Amino acid sequence: MKNLKLIILLFGLVFICYSCFEKYDKQYTQEIVAFNNGSSVDGRWFLFGGYMGTSPIYKYLWKQKDGGIRLSWINSNRCTIYETDKENPHITVITNFWDNSRDWIHIFIPKNSIKYEYKLELKGGIK
C-alpha cells in the first residue's frame, strides 16, 4: 500500500512537471534580410544500397547581433509563412522543451512577396 502511494505520487509529479513545461515553450526571433525557396538533396548509402531524394527548403539571410549577416536554411515542412506589413521581416522559432520534433517556425515577410503562379502544360495533341 505504501509503495502504491509512492508510485502515484511520482506519476503525479511527472505529470505536473510535463504540463508546466508544455505550456512554456522557448522561442527566439531572427531578423531576416533576404528569403527564398529551394530544395536540398539528401540521401543515405550503406554498402550497396540506399536512397536519394529532395526536400523543399527555405533559404534566408539573417542579421546577427554584431551586424554580420549569415546564410541559413530550414526545412519547409515545419514552417508557416505570414505576409504582413505590420512587422519587420523575421523568423520566430518555437521549440518544445520535451520534444524537438514538435518545433515550429513562423516566417513573417512583407505583403506581396509571394508570387502566385498557376501553370498548365498540355503536351502532344489529339489525333
C-alpha positions in Angstrom: 0.0 0.0 0.0 2.9 2.3 0.9 4.6 1.6 -2.4 1.4 2.3 -4.4 1.1 5.7 -2.8 4.7 6.5 -3.7 4.2 5.4 -7.3 1.0 7.5 -7.6 2.9 10.5 -6.1 5.8 10.1 -8.6 3.4 9.9 -11.6 1.6 12.9 -10.3 4.8 14.9 -10.1 6.0 13.9 -13.5 2.6 14.9 -15.0 2.7 18.3 -13.3 6.2 19.0 -14.5 5.4 17.9 -18.0 2.2 20.2 -18.0 4.2 23.2 -16.8 6.9 22.8 -19.5 4.4 22.1 -22.2 2.8 25.5 -21.7 6.0 27.4 -21.7 7.9 26.6 -24.9 11.0 28.6 -25.7 11.1 30.9 -28.7 13.6 33.1 -30.3 13.5 35.5 -33.3 15.9 36.3 -36.1 15.6 39.4 -38.2 15.9 38.4 -41.9 17.2 40.5 -44.8 16.5 38.0 -47.7 14.3 35.0 -48.2 13.9 32.4 -50.9 12.6 28.9 -51.5 14.5 26.0 -53.0 15.3 22.3 -52.5 18.0 20.3 -50.9 19.3 16.9 -52.0 19.6 14.3 -49.2 20.2 10.6 -49.1 21.7 7.7 -47.3 24.0 5.0 -48.6 25.3 1.8 -46.9 27.4 -0.7 -48.8 25.4 -1.5 -52.0 22.1 0.2 -51.3 20.5 3.5 -50.3 18.2 6.2 -51.4 18.4 9.8 -52.7 15.8 12.4 -52.6 15.0 16.1 -52.4 13.1 18.1 -49.8 11.7 21.6 -50.1 13.6 24.2 -48.0 13.6 27.9 -47.3 16.9 29.8 -47.6 17.4 33.1 -45.8 20.0 35.7 -44.7 19.7 36.8 -41.1 21.2 39.6 -39.2 23.5 38.8 -36.2 23.7 41.0 -33.1 27.2 42.2 -34.1 25.8 43.4 -37.5 27.1 40.5 -39.5 24.8 38.6 -42.0 24.7 34.8 -42.2 23.1 32.3 -44.6 20.8 29.6 -43.2 18.2 27.2 -44.4 15.2 25.4 -42.8 13.0 22.5 -44.0 9.7 23.8 -45.1 7.6 21.1 -43.5 7.5 22.8 -40.1 7.0 26.4 -41.3 4.1 28.8 -41.7 4.6 31.9 -43.7 2.7 35.1 -42.9 2.6 38.1 -45.2 2.3 41.3 -43.2 3.2 45.0 -43.4 2.8 45.5 -39.6 6.1 43.8 -38.7 9.7 43.8 -39.9 10.7 40.6 -41.8 11.7 38.0 -39.2 11.6 34.3 -38.3 10.3 33.1 -35.0 11.3 29.6 -33.9 9.2 28.0 -31.2 10.8 25.0 -29.6 9.2 22.4 -27.4 11.2 21.5 -24.2 10.4 17.8 -24.3 10.1 17.0 -28.0 12.1 18.9 -30.6 10.1 17.2 -33.4 7.3 19.5 -32.4 9.3 22.7 -33.1 7.5 25.2 -35.3 8.7 28.1 -37.3 6.7 31.3 -38.2 8.1 33.3 -41.0 6.9 36.9 -41.4 7.6 38.6 -44.8 6.3 41.8 -46.4 2.9 41.7 -48.2 3.0 40.7 -51.9 6.3 38.9 -51.5 4.9 35.6 -52.6 4.5 35.1 -56.4 1.4 33.1 -57.0 1.6 31.2 -60.3 -0.7 28.7 -61.9 0.6 26.9 -65.0 -0.9 24.1 -67.1 1.0 22.5 -69.8 -0.5 20.2 -72.4 1.9 18.3 -74.5 1.1 16.4 -77.6 -2.2 16.7 -79.4 -5.4 15.0 -80.1 -5.5 13.0 -83.3 
